[in-house]
Amino acid sequence: MNQIINMSNLVIIPTYNEKENIEKIILKVFSLESDFHILIVDDGSPDGTAEL
């Protein structure tokens, strides 16, 4: 079944070489008092960000 995501409740996090920071960023976003989805987009980071 297709799920429709309300774009006003979508947090988009673009990343490039953020392996050392991505966990902190995600935890900070999850600390917000709101209902939302997170979309993390990695642009081929050579540091392994996408593998996390």
N, C-alpha and C positions, 0 to 999 in steps of 0.2 A: 504494500500500500504506500502510495506517495505521501510524504509529509510536507505540508506547506509551512515555511518558516516566515514568521512576521519579521520583516527587515528592521523594524524599530527595536527588536529584541535580539539583534545579532551583533556581536562584537567580533570584528575582523582584526587579526593580529598578523601583519606582514613581518616576516623574519628573514634575516640573512646573517649568518654567523652569530647566532644568538644562543648557542649551546650553553654558555655560562649564565645567561640571564632568563631564559624562557620559563624556567620553573618559577622564579620570583614574579615574573609578569603574570603568569596564569594564576598563581595564588592571590595576587593583588586584585585581579579581575574577579575571581570567585568570591572575594571578600565584599563585593558590592551587594547591597541589599536590593536585588532585582532578579527577575526571572529572565534568563537569556540563553542564547546559544553562543558558542565560541567557534570561530573558524580560523584556524592557523594556516597561513599560506607561507611556505618556504620556497625561496627562489634558488634552489640548488646549492645550498650552503655546503662548502667543502669541509666545514668543521663538524658535521654530523648532526646538525640541529634536527633534521627530518627524522632521524632514527630514534629520537627521544620520545 
